[in-house]
Amino acid sequence: MANTYTQIHIQCVIAVKFRQSLIKPTWKDELHKYITGIVKNNGHKMISINSLPDHLHLFFGFRPTQSLSDLMKMVKGSSSEWINKEKFSNSPFKWQEGYGAFSYSRSHIKKVALYIENQEEHHRHKNFLEEYKQFLDHFEVDYDERYIFKPLE
């Protein structure tokens, strides 16, 4: 679109279904490259991506040429399909329904990217659910406890 100028930076957080620890260190870099390809092929710019066994953070410059929900549907659906096709997991791989999305100003890009790159260190002190609720509270997002990413009961 001519004469359209934007500066939108989004961090999305997605969890493995039932927060199972299925993302293995042996193939997580390939997963990051695959998801980066999806983001780039849709006209957006990946800034930082990292995952732990039960969840993934992606931070990107977002172009308003598609909806965020369409992009996330594509990221989650295509990557699940790819993981299963490559047989990276012994059990069927699925992402949990939904995602968290948080926007940042340009002045926060380096700090957010560093936070994502250092996920392993952050999770030595705080588990995923604590981290996720902290994001929701910090960004003043109303949420229903029934729909927060939960483990298999």
N, C-alpha and C positions, 0 to 999 in steps of 0.2 A: 504494500500500500504506500503510494507516494505520500510524502509529507507526514508520515507517522513515525514518531520518535518516542521510544519508551526506555525505561530503566527499571526492570522488574527482576528481582532476585528472590528465588523461592527455594526453601529447604523442604524436602518431602521425607517423611519417615514411613517406612512400610515394614510390616512384621510377617514372619513366616507363620502360616496357619497354626493356631494353638501355641504360637511362640516356641515351636519345636526347634531344637538346635540342629538344623539340617545344612546350613551353609558351612562348608568345610574349607579350611585354609588352602587345601590343595587345588581348589578351583574357584575361589572367591575372586581372584584377579581377572579370570576369564569372564566371570559374571559382571564385574565392573566394566570391562571393555564392551561387553555385549549391550549392557544398559546405556553406556555412554554413546554407543552407535545409534541406538533408538532415539535418544535425546537429540543428537546432532542431526540425524536424518529427518527429524521433524522441525529443523530450523532453530533449535535452541542451543545454548552454549553450556556444556558441563563445566562447572568450576571445581567441584570436589565430590568424591563418592567413596564410601567405605561401608563395610558391613561387619557385623559380629555374627555368630552362628544363628541367632534368632531374629535379627532385624537388619535393615539397611537404611542409610542416610544418603540422599543425593541432593546436591545444591547446584543450581543452574540459573543462568540468565534466561528468562522466559520471554519469548516473543508472542504477542497476542494474536497469532495466526490460527490458533486452535484453543480449545478450552483445556484447562488444567486437568479436568476429570477425564477427557479423552486421551490426553498424553499419559496419565497414570494408568488408565485402563490398558493402553498399549504396552507400557513398560511392564506391568504386572503379568498380563496375559501372555505376551510374547516371551518374556524371560522364563516364566513357568513352563511353557511349552518347550523351550530350548533346553532347560535343565533336565526335564523328563526325557527328551529325545536323546540327549547326551548321556543319560543314565548316571548322572553325578550323585543322585541320592538313591539309597536302597528302597525307600518308600516314596510313593507319589508326592511330588513337591507342589505346594500351592501357597500363595500369599494369602494372608488373612484379609477379609473384606475391609475396605476402607483404607484410609491413609491420613496422616497429619501433614498439613502444608502451612508453612510459616514464611512470611515475607520480611525482607531485610533491605535497609538502605545501602547505598554504595559504600558508605563509611564502615559498614560492618562486614564486608566481604572477606577480608583477610582473617578476621577473628572467627567467623563461622567456618571458613575452610579449614583453619587450624583445628578447631573443635572437632570437625568431622574426621580429619586425618588422625587425630589422637583418641579415637573412640575406645580403643583397648584400655588406655590409661583411665579415662573417665569411668569406665564400667568396673574398675577395680574398687571404686568407692560408692557407686550407685548402680542399681540394676535398671534394666530397660523400662520397667513400669514406672519406677520413681522418676526416671529421666523424662519419660513421655508426659506424665502428669505435670512435671515442672514446666515443660514447654506450654502445655495447655493453660496452666495458671499464669505464667509469665505473659502470655499473649492474650490473656483474659478471654479465653475461648470457653463458652459454656459447654458442658459435656455431661452425659449420662453414664454413670459408673457401669451400667449393664452393657455398654457398647465399647468400653475400653478394651484394648487388646488383652485378651485373657488366655491363660494356659488351659490345656485340656484338663477338665475336672473329673 
